[in-house]
Each structure stands twice: as C-alpha cells, then as structure tokens.
Amino acid sequence: MLILGGGYTAETATAAIDERRADLIAFGRRFLANPDLPARLRARRPLADADPATFYGGGAEGYTDYPTDSDA
C-alpha cells in the first residue's frame, strides 16, 4: 500500500488513486482547518484555509475553532 500526502486537492487525490499512483491520500493540514473534510470533498465545497500559527499551540485556537461548512 502506498500513501501519498502534501498539498492534494479532491481532484488531484482522485486522479492519483485513479491512475494507481497511490492507494490512499493523506490530508493533514487540510483536516486541521476543515473538521468536516470528507463531507466537504464529497460535496465539492470550498475548503477553509489553515492558520499554521495555531497548529501546535496549546490554546483552543486552531484545533477546536475552525467552522464546519454548515457553520459558514
């Protein structure tokens, strides 16, 4: 099994899997900013931008306060 990651969009991830360049695509930063990432990708909804300053902070900012698409 080959897992790729790093800057993939729904379209580029689908293409990589369809073309058998990967078995699975990892979405690290995109998941941090989009707690509902699978639903957004399925619905082709816009993705929220991540704020790297909040990734591993220690406060509530970042991990717990990114809105879901239904919150927008």
N, CA, C, O and CB atoms as a CASP TS submission, in Angstrom:
PFRMAT TS
TARGET T0000
AUTHOR 0000-0000-0000
METHOD Language model
MODEL 1
PARENT N/A
ATOM      1  N   MET     1       0.837  -1.164   0.000  1.00  0.00           N
ATOM      2  CA  MET     1       0.000   0.000   0.000  1.00  0.00           C
ATOM      3  C   MET     1       0.890   1.237   0.000  1.00  0.00           C
ATOM      4  O   MET     1       1.879   1.310   0.730  1.00  0.00           O
ATOM      5  CB  MET     1      -0.957  -0.008   1.207  1.00  0.00           C
ATOM      6  N   LEU     2       0.520   2.204  -0.830  1.00  0.00           N
ATOM      7  CA  LEU     2       1.266   3.450  -0.926  1.00  0.00           C
ATOM      8  C   LEU     2       0.360   4.610  -0.537  1.00  0.00           C
ATOM      9  O   LEU     2      -0.710   4.799  -1.114  1.00  0.00           O
ATOM     10  CB  LEU     2       1.833   3.649  -2.352  1.00  0.00           C
ATOM     11  N   ILE     3       0.804   5.385   0.450  1.00  0.00           N
ATOM     12  CA  ILE     3       0.067   6.552   0.925  1.00  0.00           C
ATOM     13  C   ILE     3       0.860   7.793   0.536  1.00  0.00           C
ATOM     14  O   ILE     3       2.046   7.900   0.850  1.00  0.00           O
ATOM     15  CB  ILE     3      -0.171   6.490   2.477  1.00  0.00           C
ATOM     16  N   LEU     4       0.210   8.731  -0.145  1.00  0.00           N
ATOM     17  CA  LEU     4       0.828   9.993  -0.513  1.00  0.00           C
ATOM     18  C   LEU     4       0.140  11.122   0.224  1.00  0.00           C
ATOM     19  O   LEU     4      -1.007  10.979   0.648  1.00  0.00           O
ATOM     20  CB  LEU     4       0.767  10.218  -2.032  1.00  0.00           C
ATOM     21  N   GLY     5       0.820  12.234   0.379  1.00  0.00           N
ATOM     22  CA  GLY     5       0.238  13.400   1.027  1.00  0.00           C
ATOM     23  C   GLY     5       1.012  14.644   0.682  1.00  0.00           C
ATOM     24  O   GLY     5       2.136  14.574   0.184  1.00  0.00           O
ATOM     25  N   GLY     6       0.411  15.777   0.947  1.00  0.00           N
ATOM     26  CA  GLY     6       1.106  17.043   0.731  1.00  0.00           C
ATOM     27  C   GLY     6       0.496  17.871  -0.375  1.00  0.00           C
ATOM     28  O   GLY     6       0.896  17.749  -1.533  1.00  0.00           O
ATOM     29  N   GLY     7      -0.460  18.708  -0.042  1.00  0.00           N
ATOM     30  CA  GLY     7      -1.000  19.668  -0.993  1.00  0.00           C
ATOM     31  C   GLY     7      -2.037  19.128  -1.960  1.00  0.00           C
ATOM     32  O   GLY     7      -2.336  19.775  -2.963  1.00  0.00           O
ATOM     33  N   TYR     8      -2.582  17.977  -1.685  1.00  0.00           N
ATOM     34  CA  TYR     8      -3.576  17.408  -2.597  1.00  0.00           C
ATOM     35  C   TYR     8      -4.919  18.105  -2.463  1.00  0.00           C
ATOM     36  O   TYR     8      -5.317  18.523  -1.376  1.00  0.00           O
ATOM     37  CB  TYR     8      -3.740  15.916  -2.338  1.00  0.00           C
ATOM     38  N   THR     9      -5.608  18.221  -3.591  1.00  0.00           N
ATOM     39  CA  THR     9      -6.997  18.670  -3.627  1.00  0.00           C
ATOM     40  C   THR     9      -7.852  17.441  -3.881  1.00  0.00           C
ATOM     41  O   THR     9      -7.324  16.355  -4.118  1.00  0.00           O
ATOM     42  CB  THR     9      -7.232  19.777  -4.729  1.00  0.00           C
ATOM     43  N   ALA    10      -9.147  17.602  -3.836  1.00  0.00           N
ATOM     44  CA  ALA    10     -10.033  16.477  -4.136  1.00  0.00           C
ATOM     45  C   ALA    10      -9.740  15.938  -5.537  1.00  0.00           C
ATOM     46  O   ALA    10      -9.714  14.726  -5.751  1.00  0.00           O
ATOM     47  CB  ALA    10     -11.519  16.906  -4.019  1.00  0.00           C
ATOM     48  N   GLU    11      -9.526  16.829  -6.467  1.00  0.00           N
ATOM     49  CA  GLU    11      -9.294  16.418  -7.850  1.00  0.00           C
ATOM     50  C   GLU    11      -7.952  15.709  -8.033  1.00  0.00           C
ATOM     51  O   GLU    11      -7.881  14.673  -8.693  1.00  0.00           O
ATOM     52  CB  GLU    11      -9.360  17.624  -8.761  1.00  0.00           C
ATOM     53  N   THR    12      -6.887  16.268  -7.448  1.00  0.00           N
ATOM     54  CA  THR    12      -5.571  15.639  -7.629  1.00  0.00           C
ATOM     55  C   THR    12      -5.472  14.331  -6.851  1.00  0.00           C
ATOM     56  O   THR    12      -4.776  13.409  -7.275  1.00  0.00           O
ATOM     57  CB  THR    12      -4.454  16.595  -7.184  1.00  0.00           C
ATOM     58  N   ALA    13      -6.163  14.246  -5.721  1.00  0.00           N
ATOM     59  CA  ALA    13      -6.181  12.997  -4.960  1.00  0.00           C
ATOM     60  C   ALA    13      -6.914  11.908  -5.730  1.00  0.00           C
ATOM     61  O   ALA    13      -6.450  10.771  -5.810  1.00  0.00           O
ATOM     62  CB  ALA    13      -6.838  13.208  -3.588  1.00  0.00           C
ATOM     63  N   THR    14      -8.057  12.264  -6.294  1.00  0.00           N
ATOM     64  CA  THR    14      -8.826  11.302  -7.092  1.00  0.00           C
ATOM     65  C   THR    14      -8.011  10.834  -8.283  1.00  0.00           C
ATOM     66  O   THR    14      -7.995   9.643  -8.595  1.00  0.00           O
ATOM     67  CB  THR    14     -10.153  11.922  -7.568  1.00  0.00           C
ATOM     68  N   ALA    15      -7.337  11.756  -8.948  1.00  0.00           N
ATOM     69  CA  ALA    15      -6.520  11.387 -10.108  1.00  0.00           C
ATOM     70  C   ALA    15      -5.385  10.448  -9.702  1.00  0.00           C
ATOM     71  O   ALA    15      -5.118   9.475 -10.405  1.00  0.00           O
ATOM     72  CB  ALA    15      -5.948  12.646 -10.784  1.00  0.00           C
ATOM     73  N   ALA    16      -4.722  10.716  -8.596  1.00  0.00           N
ATOM     74  CA  ALA    16      -3.617   9.861  -8.148  1.00  0.00           C
ATOM     75  C   ALA    16      -4.104   8.440  -7.870  1.00  0.00           C
ATOM     76  O   ALA    16      -3.417   7.471  -8.194  1.00  0.00           O
ATOM     77  CB  ALA    16      -2.958  10.450  -6.885  1.00  0.00           C
ATOM     78  N   ILE    17      -5.271   8.318  -7.279  1.00  0.00           N
ATOM     79  CA  ILE    17      -5.820   6.989  -6.996  1.00  0.00           C
ATOM     80  C   ILE    17      -6.292   6.321  -8.284  1.00  0.00           C
ATOM     81  O   ILE    17      -6.018   5.142  -8.508  1.00  0.00           O
ATOM     82  CB  ILE    17      -6.984   7.085  -5.986  1.00  0.00           C
ATOM     83  N   ASP    18      -7.001   7.067  -9.130  1.00  0.00           N
ATOM     84  CA  ASP    18      -7.484   6.507 -10.397  1.00  0.00           C
ATOM     85  C   ASP    18      -6.340   6.034 -11.288  1.00  0.00           C
ATOM     86  O   ASP    18      -6.460   5.025 -11.982  1.00  0.00           O
ATOM     87  CB  ASP    18      -8.319   7.540 -11.141  1.00  0.00           C
ATOM     88  N   GLU    19      -5.233   6.768 -11.262  1.00  0.00           N
ATOM     89  CA  GLU    19      -4.068   6.431 -12.092  1.00  0.00           C
ATOM     90  C   GLU    19      -3.142   5.431 -11.401  1.00  0.00           C
ATOM     91  O   GLU    19      -2.070   5.116 -11.917  1.00  0.00           O
ATOM     92  CB  GLU    19      -3.288   7.697 -12.439  1.00  0.00           C
ATOM     93  N   ARG    20      -3.555   4.935 -10.239  1.00  0.00           N
ATOM     94  CA  ARG    20      -2.814   3.931  -9.469  1.00  0.00           C
ATOM     95  C   ARG    20      -1.425   4.401  -9.028  1.00  0.00           C
ATOM     96  O   ARG    20      -0.502   3.600  -8.876  1.00  0.00           O
ATOM     97  CB  ARG    20      -2.676   2.674 -10.286  1.00  0.00           C
ATOM     98  N   ARG    21      -1.296   5.727  -8.825  1.00  0.00           N
ATOM     99  CA  ARG    21      -0.055   6.257  -8.270  1.00  0.00           C
ATOM    100  C   ARG    21      -0.076   6.188  -6.751  1.00  0.00           C
ATOM    101  O   ARG    21       0.963   6.333  -6.107  1.00  0.00           O
ATOM    102  CB  ARG    21       0.170   7.700  -8.732  1.00  0.00           C
ATOM    103  N   ALA    22      -1.259   5.966  -6.171  1.00  0.00           N
ATOM    104  CA  ALA    22      -1.409   5.873  -4.710  1.00  0.00           C
ATOM    105  C   ALA    22      -2.618   5.015  -4.388  1.00  0.00           C
ATOM    106  O   ALA    22      -3.544   4.878  -5.187  1.00  0.00           O
ATOM    107  CB  ALA    22      -1.554   7.285  -4.065  1.00  0.00           C
ATOM    108  N   ASP    23      -2.582   4.442  -3.194  1.00  0.00           N
ATOM    109  CA  ASP    23      -3.730   3.698  -2.690  1.00  0.00           C
ATOM    110  C   ASP    23      -4.579   4.555  -1.758  1.00  0.00           C
ATOM    111  O   ASP    23      -5.776   4.319  -1.596  1.00  0.00           O
ATOM    112  CB  ASP    23      -3.267   2.438  -1.966  1.00  0.00           C
ATOM    113  N   LEU    24      -3.949   5.541  -1.155  1.00  0.00           N
ATOM    114  CA  LEU    24      -4.621   6.398  -0.187  1.00  0.00           C
ATOM    115  C   LEU    24      -3.926   7.748  -0.192  1.00  0.00           C
ATOM    116  O   LEU    24      -2.712   7.822  -0.386  1.00  0.00           O
ATOM    117  CB  LEU    24      -4.614   5.764   1.241  1.00  0.00           C
ATOM    118  N   ILE    25      -4.686   8.818   0.020  1.00  0.00           N
ATOM    119  CA  ILE    25      -4.119  10.163   0.098  1.00  0.00           C
ATOM    120  C   ILE    25      -4.340  10.705   1.509  1.00  0.00           C
ATOM    121  O   ILE    25      -5.448  10.631   2.039  1.00  0.00           O
ATOM    122  CB  ILE    25      -4.759  11.109  -0.974  1.00  0.00           C
ATOM    123  N   ALA    26      -3.293  11.246   2.110  1.00  0.00           N
ATOM    124  CA  ALA    26      -3.371  11.831   3.454  1.00  0.00           C
ATOM    125  C   ALA    26      -3.614  13.334   3.336  1.00  0.00           C
ATOM    126  O   ALA    26      -3.014  14.010   2.501  1.00  0.00           O
ATOM    127  CB  ALA    26      -2.068  11.546   4.266  1.00  0.00           C
ATOM    128  N   PHE    27      -4.491  13.834   4.174  1.00  0.00           N
ATOM    129  CA  PHE    27      -4.821  15.259   4.207  1.00  0.00           C
ATOM    130  C   PHE    27      -4.564  15.795   5.611  1.00  0.00           C
ATOM    131  O   PHE    27      -5.515  15.946   6.378  1.00  0.00           O
ATOM    132  CB  PHE    27      -6.302  15.503   3.783  1.00  0.00           C
ATOM    133  N   GLY    28      -3.334  16.083   5.973  1.00  0.00           N
ATOM    134  CA  GLY    28      -3.011  16.548   7.318  1.00  0.00           C
ATOM    135  C   GLY    28      -3.490  17.954   7.614  1.00  0.00           C
ATOM    136  O   GLY    28      -4.424  18.130   8.397  1.00  0.00           O
ATOM    137  N   ARG    29      -2.886  18.942   7.019  1.00  0.00           N
ATOM    138  CA  ARG    29      -3.232  20.341   7.297  1.00  0.00           C
ATOM    139  C   ARG    29      -4.660  20.658   6.900  1.00  0.00           C
ATOM    140  O   ARG    29      -5.343  21.430   7.573  1.00  0.00           O
ATOM    141  CB  ARG    29      -2.282  21.276   6.571  1.00  0.00           C
ATOM    142  N   ARG    30      -5.107  20.068   5.814  1.00  0.00           N
ATOM    143  CA  ARG    30      -6.482  20.331   5.381  1.00  0.00           C
ATOM    144  C   ARG    30      -7.486  19.844   6.426  1.00  0.00           C
ATOM    145  O   ARG    30      -8.531  20.467   6.614  1.00  0.00           O
ATOM    146  CB  ARG    30      -6.757  19.653   4.025  1.00  0.00           C
ATOM    147  N   PHE    31      -7.177  18.731   7.110  1.00  0.00           N
ATOM    148  CA  PHE    31      -8.065  18.254   8.168  1.00  0.00           C
ATOM    149  C   PHE    31      -8.048  19.189   9.368  1.00  0.00           C
ATOM    150  O   PHE    31      -9.076  19.367  10.022  1.00  0.00           O
ATOM    151  CB  PHE    31      -7.669  16.846   8.599  1.00  0.00           C
ATOM    152  N   LEU    32      -6.911  19.784   9.666  1.00  0.00           N
ATOM    153  CA  LEU    32      -6.846  20.710  10.804  1.00  0.00           C
ATOM    154  C   LEU    32      -7.802  21.882  10.613  1.00  0.00           C
ATOM    155  O   LEU    32      -8.455  22.314  11.564  1.00  0.00           O
ATOM    156  CB  LEU    32      -5.412  21.228  10.993  1.00  0.00           C
ATOM    157  N   ALA    33      -7.886  22.390   9.405  1.00  0.00           N
ATOM    158  CA  ALA    33      -8.715  23.564   9.125  1.00  0.00           C
ATOM    159  C   ALA    33     -10.133  23.204   8.700  1.00  0.00           C
ATOM    160  O   ALA    33     -10.998  24.076   8.624  1.00  0.00           O
ATOM    161  CB  ALA    33      -8.070  24.401   8.052  1.00  0.00           C
ATOM    162  N   ASN    34     -10.374  21.945   8.426  1.00  0.00           N
ATOM    163  CA  ASN    34     -11.687  21.511   7.931  1.00  0.00           C
ATOM    164  C   ASN    34     -12.119  20.264   8.683  1.00  0.00           C
ATOM    165  O   ASN    34     -11.895  19.151   8.207  1.00  0.00           O
ATOM    166  CB  ASN    34     -11.648  21.237   6.398  1.00  0.00           C
ATOM    167  N   PRO    35     -12.735  20.426   9.849  1.00  0.00           N
ATOM    168  CA  PRO    35     -13.109  19.266  10.643  1.00  0.00           C
ATOM    169  C   PRO    35     -14.084  18.335   9.934  1.00  0.00           C
ATOM    170  O   PRO    35     -14.241  17.178  10.326  1.00  0.00           O
ATOM    171  CB  PRO    35     -13.704  19.717  11.934  1.00  0.00           C
ATOM    172  N   ASP    36     -14.733  18.834   8.901  1.00  0.00           N
ATOM    173  CA  ASP    36     -15.682  18.041   8.123  1.00  0.00           C
ATOM    174  C   ASP    36     -15.132  17.761   6.715  1.00  0.00           C
ATOM    175  O   ASP    36     -15.888  17.713   5.744  1.00  0.00           O
ATOM    176  CB  ASP    36     -17.040  18.770   8.033  1.00  0.00           C
ATOM    177  N   LEU    37     -13.821  17.578   6.620  1.00  0.00           N
ATOM    178  CA  LEU    37     -13.165  17.438   5.320  1.00  0.00           C
ATOM    179  C   LEU    37     -13.807  16.393   4.408  1.00  0.00           C
ATOM    180  O   LEU    37     -14.078  16.722   3.253  1.00  0.00           O
ATOM    181  CB  LEU    37     -11.727  17.088   5.526  1.00  0.00           C
ATOM    182  N   PRO    38     -14.067  15.175   4.837  1.00  0.00           N
ATOM    183  CA  PRO    38     -14.676  14.207   3.914  1.00  0.00           C
ATOM    184  C   PRO    38     -16.000  14.700   3.319  1.00  0.00           C
ATOM    185  O   PRO    38     -16.251  14.521   2.127  1.00  0.00           O
ATOM    186  CB  PRO    38     -14.908  12.890   4.633  1.00  0.00           C
ATOM    187  N   ALA    39     -16.839  15.317   4.143  1.00  0.00           N
ATOM    188  CA  ALA    39     -18.116  15.834   3.641  1.00  0.00           C
ATOM    189  C   ALA    39     -17.897  16.967   2.650  1.00  0.00           C
ATOM    190  O   ALA    39     -18.584  17.049   1.632  1.00  0.00           O
ATOM    191  CB  ALA    39     -18.994  16.316   4.801  1.00  0.00           C
ATOM    192  N   ARG    40     -16.936  17.842   2.948  1.00  0.00           N
ATOM    193  CA  ARG    40     -16.647  18.939   2.011  1.00  0.00           C
ATOM    194  C   ARG    40     -16.122  18.415   0.686  1.00  0.00           C
ATOM    195  O   ARG    40     -16.517  18.905  -0.372  1.00  0.00           O
ATOM    196  CB  ARG    40     -15.633  19.908   2.619  1.00  0.00           C
ATOM    197  N   LEU    41     -15.239  17.426   0.726  1.00  0.00           N
ATOM    198  CA  LEU    41     -14.695  16.880  -0.514  1.00  0.00           C
ATOM    199  C   LEU    41     -15.789  16.204  -1.325  1.00  0.00           C
ATOM    200  O   LEU    41     -15.869  16.390  -2.539  1.00  0.00           O
ATOM    201  CB  LEU    41     -13.564  15.887  -0.218  1.00  0.00           C
ATOM    202  N   ARG    42     -16.634  15.419  -0.662  1.00  0.00           N
ATOM    203  CA  ARG    42     -17.731  14.740  -1.380  1.00  0.00           C
ATOM    204  C   ARG    42     -18.675  15.739  -2.028  1.00  0.00           C
ATOM    205  O   ARG    42     -19.132  15.523  -3.151  1.00  0.00           O
ATOM    206  CB  ARG    42     -18.518  13.834  -0.425  1.00  0.00           C
ATOM    207  N   ALA    43     -18.971  16.827  -1.333  1.00  0.00           N
ATOM    208  CA  ALA    43     -19.910  17.832  -1.835  1.00  0.00           C
ATOM    209  C   ALA    43     -19.236  18.885  -2.714  1.00  0.00           C
ATOM    210  O   ALA    43     -19.895  19.779  -3.246  1.00  0.00           O
ATOM    211  CB  ALA    43     -20.599  18.511  -0.674  1.00  0.00           C
ATOM    212  N   ARG    44     -17.915  18.766  -2.859  1.00  0.00           N
ATOM    213  CA  ARG    44     -17.135  19.747  -3.634  1.00  0.00           C
ATOM    214  C   ARG    44     -17.337  21.169  -3.105  1.00  0.00           C
ATOM    215  O   ARG    44     -17.471  22.120  -3.875  1.00  0.00           O
ATOM    216  CB  ARG    44     -17.526  19.684  -5.121  1.00  0.00           C
ATOM    217  N   ARG    45     -17.356  21.290  -1.782  1.00  0.00           N
ATOM    218  CA  ARG    45     -17.486  22.579  -1.117  1.00  0.00           C
ATOM    219  C   ARG    45     -16.107  23.196  -0.923  1.00  0.00           C
ATOM    220  O   ARG    45     -15.114  22.469  -0.872  1.00  0.00           O
ATOM    221  CB  ARG    45     -18.213  22.429   0.240  1.00  0.00           C
ATOM    222  N   PRO    46     -16.023  24.520  -0.814  1.00  0.00           N
ATOM    223  CA  PRO    46     -14.726  25.172  -0.596  1.00  0.00           C
ATOM    224  C   PRO    46     -14.110  24.747   0.731  1.00  0.00           C
ATOM    225  O   PRO    46     -14.813  24.441   1.694  1.00  0.00           O
ATOM    226  CB  PRO    46     -14.881  26.696  -0.635  1.00  0.00           C
ATOM    227  N   LEU    47     -12.782  24.735   0.756  1.00  0.00           N
ATOM    228  CA  LEU    47     -12.055  24.387   1.971  1.00  0.00           C
ATOM    229  C   LEU    47     -11.596  25.643   2.691  1.00  0.00           C
ATOM    230  O   LEU    47     -11.214  26.628   2.059  1.00  0.00           O
ATOM    231  CB  LEU    47     -10.854  23.491   1.646  1.00  0.00           C
ATOM    232  N   ALA    48     -11.637  25.602   4.012  1.00  0.00           N
ATOM    233  CA  ALA    48     -11.124  26.706   4.821  1.00  0.00           C
ATOM    234  C   ALA    48      -9.602  26.684   4.791  1.00  0.00           C
ATOM    235  O   ALA    48      -8.991  25.620   4.688  1.00  0.00           O
ATOM    236  CB  ALA    48     -11.647  26.618   6.281  1.00  0.00           C
ATOM    237  N   ASP    49      -9.000  27.852   4.881  1.00  0.00           N
ATOM    238  CA  ASP    49      -7.546  27.958   4.940  1.00  0.00           C
ATOM    239  C   ASP    49      -7.066  27.701   6.361  1.00  0.00           C
ATOM    240  O   ASP    49      -7.676  28.158   7.327  1.00  0.00           O
ATOM    241  CB  ASP    49      -7.076  29.346   4.452  1.00  0.00           C
ATOM    242  N   ALA    50      -5.986  26.977   6.474  1.00  0.00           N
ATOM    243  CA  ALA    50      -5.402  26.692   7.784  1.00  0.00           C
ATOM    244  C   ALA    50      -4.509  27.849   8.229  1.00  0.00           C
ATOM    245  O   ALA    50      -3.926  28.547   7.399  1.00  0.00           O
ATOM    246  CB  ALA    50      -4.596  25.373   7.746  1.00  0.00           C
ATOM    247  N   ASP    51      -4.408  28.042   9.526  1.00  0.00           N
ATOM    248  CA  ASP    51      -3.525  29.045  10.114  1.00  0.00           C
ATOM    249  C   ASP    51      -2.404  28.307  10.840  1.00  0.00           C
ATOM    250  O   ASP    51      -2.597  27.867  11.973  1.00  0.00           O
ATOM    251  CB  ASP    51      -4.307  30.003  11.092  1.00  0.00           C
ATOM    252  N   PRO    52      -1.219  28.159  10.203  1.00  0.00           N
ATOM    253  CA  PRO    52      -0.125  27.402  10.810  1.00  0.00           C
ATOM    254  C   PRO    52       0.285  27.891  12.191  1.00  0.00           C
ATOM    255  O   PRO    52       0.845  27.120  12.970  1.00  0.00           O
ATOM    256  CB  PRO    52       1.058  27.444   9.915  1.00  0.00           C
ATOM    257  N   ALA    53       0.025  29.136  12.509  1.00  0.00           N
ATOM    258  CA  ALA    53       0.389  29.669  13.825  1.00  0.00           C
ATOM    259  C   ALA    53      -0.411  28.993  14.945  1.00  0.00           C
ATOM    260  O   ALA    53      -0.036  29.083  16.114  1.00  0.00           O
ATOM    261  CB  ALA    53       0.163  31.189  13.861  1.00  0.00           C
ATOM    262  N   THR    54      -1.502  28.324  14.596  1.00  0.00           N
ATOM    263  CA  THR    54      -2.343  27.696  15.614  1.00  0.00           C
ATOM    264  C   THR    54      -2.208  26.171  15.651  1.00  0.00           C
ATOM    265  O   THR    54      -2.898  25.519  16.435  1.00  0.00           O
ATOM    266  CB  THR    54      -3.786  28.066  15.375  1.00  0.00           C
ATOM    267  N   PHE    55      -1.349  25.598  14.834  1.00  0.00           N
ATOM    268  CA  PHE    55      -1.289  24.142  14.715  1.00  0.00           C
ATOM    269  C   PHE    55      -0.949  23.422  16.007  1.00  0.00           C
ATOM    270  O   PHE    55      -1.670  22.506  16.401  1.00  0.00           O
ATOM    271  CB  PHE    55      -0.292  23.772  13.684  1.00  0.00           C
ATOM    272  N   TYR    56       0.087  23.794  16.653  1.00  0.00           N
ATOM    273  CA  TYR    56       0.524  23.043  17.829  1.00  0.00           C
ATOM    274  C   TYR    56       0.706  23.983  19.009  1.00  0.00           C
ATOM    275  O   TYR    56       1.643  23.840  19.795  1.00  0.00           O
ATOM    276  CB  TYR    56       1.836  22.285  17.539  1.00  0.00           C
ATOM    277  N   GLY    57      -0.190  24.934  19.123  1.00  0.00           N
ATOM    278  CA  GLY    57      -0.122  25.966  20.136  1.00  0.00           C
ATOM    279  C   GLY    57      -0.366  25.490  21.533  1.00  0.00           C
ATOM    280  O   GLY    57       0.646  25.349  22.219  1.00  0.00           O
ATOM    281  N   GLY    58      -1.390  25.248  22.021  1.00  0.00           N
ATOM    282  CA  GLY    58      -1.633  24.901  23.401  1.00  0.00           C
ATOM    283  C   GLY    58      -2.916  25.551  23.853  1.00  0.00           C
ATOM    284  O   GLY    58      -3.459  25.223  24.908  1.00  0.00           O
ATOM    285  N   GLY    59      -3.392  26.469  23.052  1.00  0.00           N
ATOM    286  CA  GLY    59      -4.671  27.100  23.355  1.00  0.00           C
ATOM    287  C   GLY    59      -5.773  26.463  22.522  1.00  0.00           C
ATOM    288  O   GLY    59      -5.546  25.485  21.810  1.00  0.00           O
ATOM    289  N   ALA    60      -6.945  27.021  22.622  1.00  0.00           N
ATOM    290  CA  ALA    60      -8.101  26.485  21.897  1.00  0.00           C
ATOM    291  C   ALA    60      -8.096  26.889  20.426  1.00  0.00           C
ATOM    292  O   ALA    60      -8.775  26.259  19.616  1.00  0.00           O
ATOM    293  CB  ALA    60      -9.391  26.956  22.552  1.00  0.00           C
ATOM    294  N   GLU    61      -7.355  27.915  20.071  1.00  0.00           N
ATOM    295  CA  GLU    61      -7.352  28.360  18.677  1.00  0.00           C
ATOM    296  C   GLU    61      -6.807  27.285  17.762  1.00  0.00           C
ATOM    297  O   GLU    61      -5.810  26.633  18.071  1.00  0.00           O
ATOM    298  CB  GLU    61      -6.535  29.634  18.522  1.00  0.00           C
ATOM    299  N   GLY    62      -7.467  27.108  16.641  1.00  0.00           N
ATOM    300  CA  GLY    62      -7.000  26.157  15.644  1.00  0.00           C
ATOM    301  C   GLY    62      -7.764  24.857  15.692  1.00  0.00           C
ATOM    302  O   GLY    62      -8.744  24.692  14.965  1.00  0.00           O
ATOM    303  N   TYR    63      -7.347  23.942  16.517  1.00  0.00           N
ATOM    304  CA  TYR    63      -7.959  22.610  16.527  1.00  0.00           C
ATOM    305  C   TYR    63      -9.453  22.630  16.810  1.00  0.00           C
ATOM    306  O   TYR    63     -10.197  21.828  16.245  1.00  0.00           O
ATOM    307  CB  TYR    63      -7.278  21.751  17.547  1.00  0.00           C
ATOM    308  N   THR    64      -9.895  23.513  17.659  1.00  0.00           N
ATOM    309  CA  THR    64     -11.289  23.447  18.094  1.00  0.00           C
ATOM    310  C   THR    64     -12.185  24.548  17.554  1.00  0.00           C
ATOM    311  O   THR    64     -13.394  24.512  17.780  1.00  0.00           O
ATOM    312  CB  THR    64     -11.339  23.480  19.563  1.00  0.00           C
ATOM    313  N   ASP    65     -11.629  25.526  16.846  1.00  0.00           N
ATOM    314  CA  ASP    65     -12.496  26.627  16.449  1.00  0.00           C
ATOM    315  C   ASP    65     -12.654  26.838  14.942  1.00  0.00           C
ATOM    316  O   ASP    65     -13.243  27.838  14.531  1.00  0.00           O
ATOM    317  CB  ASP    65     -11.986  27.864  17.045  1.00  0.00           C
ATOM    318  N   TYR    66     -12.149  25.936  14.114  1.00  0.00           N
ATOM    319  CA  TYR    66     -12.413  26.046  12.677  1.00  0.00           C
ATOM    320  C   TYR    66     -13.863  25.659  12.441  1.00  0.00           C
ATOM    321  O   TYR    66     -14.326  24.647  12.967  1.00  0.00           O
ATOM    322  CB  TYR    66     -11.441  25.141  11.837  1.00  0.00           C
ATOM    323  N   PRO    67     -14.590  26.452  11.653  1.00  0.00           N
ATOM    324  CA  PRO    67     -16.008  26.134  11.440  1.00  0.00           C
ATOM    325  C   PRO    67     -16.199  24.999  10.451  1.00  0.00           C
ATOM    326  O   PRO    67     -15.383  24.794   9.553  1.00  0.00           O
ATOM    327  CB  PRO    67     -16.751  27.361  10.951  1.00  0.00           C
ATOM    328  N   THR    68     -17.283  24.269  10.627  1.00  0.00           N
ATOM    329  CA  THR    68     -17.672  23.282   9.611  1.00  0.00           C
ATOM    330  C   THR    68     -18.343  24.059   8.492  1.00  0.00           C
ATOM    331  O   THR    68     -18.683  25.229   8.669  1.00  0.00           O
ATOM    332  CB  THR    68     -18.633  22.158  10.202  1.00  0.00           C
ATOM    333  N   ASP    69     -18.538  23.430   7.353  1.00  0.00           N
ATOM    334  CA  ASP    69     -19.147  24.083   6.218  1.00  0.00           C
ATOM    335  C   ASP    69     -20.563  24.567   6.563  1.00  0.00           C
ATOM    336  O   ASP    69     -20.994  25.611   6.073  1.00  0.00           O
ATOM    337  CB  ASP    69     -19.180  23.134   5.020  1.00  0.00           C
ATOM    338  N   SER    70     -21.270  23.831   7.386  1.00  0.00           N
ATOM    339  CA  SER    70     -22.619  24.244   7.766  1.00  0.00           C
ATOM    340  C   SER    70     -22.615  25.466   8.671  1.00  0.00           C
ATOM    341  O   SER    70     -23.639  26.133   8.816  1.00  0.00           O
ATOM    342  CB  SER    70     -23.335  23.106   8.453  1.00  0.00           C
ATOM    343  N   ASP    71     -21.460  25.769   9.288  1.00  0.00           N
ATOM    344  CA  ASP    71     -21.331  26.938  10.146  1.00  0.00           C
ATOM    345  C   ASP    71     -21.096  28.212   9.333  1.00  0.00           C
ATOM    346  O   ASP    71     -21.308  29.318   9.830  1.00  0.00           O
ATOM    347  CB  ASP    71     -20.194  26.735  11.136  1.00  0.00           C
ATOM    348  N   ALA    72     -20.660  28.051   8.086  1.00  0.00           N
ATOM    349  CA  ALA    72     -20.270  29.201   7.259  1.00  0.00           C
ATOM    350  C   ALA    72     -21.483  29.965   6.778  1.00  0.00           C
ATOM    351  O   ALA    72     -21.343  30.962   6.069  1.00  0.00           O
ATOM    352  CB  ALA    72     -19.440  28.747   6.063  1.00  0.00           C
TER
END
